[in-house]
């Protein structure tokens, strides 16, 4: 009887040892698996951090490129508009602001198509420009990828940066009062034939009609409000360096195709004493007019940047 009890005890001990050993092996396997998973997650996180560094680098680079492209475009337009002569007529081959801007932007984007940086060997990131759109609907979209790499792992992020045109619009504002203009021109202007150029050096409110028929020019260096009818019938030129506001839309036949109504700012007409954007504006021979100088391009840090993980 005693021998049988000892045998049972031995079997029970062996069974307990076997179960304990099996359980220990299982725990050890789980620990190793968890350790590998932890190491894998840590490596992915480190690679992601590097890819994010690449995104930050490219965002800062693009912001600088956009800033410099605006400066270069401003300088180019200013240089081109020096073609204005004493008669107020301008160089007929002035590209618009956006053309200059996009040209400078494109050159800098292409020059930085591939960027790489070794943070600490072998840890690095590489940024690649994938594409960019033409400046349509006041937007340019730049797409890129940023790859973060460590010794055994990599992570790729795709990014989109939207460059937007900062159009300073007064749409919806109250129409300005006559008293807000520096000069009030209360007389009709009729220049039939060839007259000396007419220059208004400050913002001007034109109370009565303007009728140019010949090779005449009228220039306003500030904003201009045209309350009455405006008619250009020859190869005439009206230049407004600020915004141009009309009490109503122009009668298209009143602007002969050989004439130019050049507005550096924005164009509006009034409706119920409110400003409404006048677009498209019948500017006649519009090739002689550059785009408004105050409409720069920018990147909105809150809405213009998207990153996909």
Helices and strands as residue ranges (DSSP letters): H 2-80, G 81-83, H 97-111, E 114-120, E 123-132, E 139-149, E 154-165, G 178-180, E 183-185, E 189-193, E 198-200, E 204-206, E 210-214, E 217-220, E 224-226, E 230-232, E 237-240, E 244-246, G 252-254, E 260-263, E 267-271, E 274-277, G 286-288, E 297-299, E 305-308
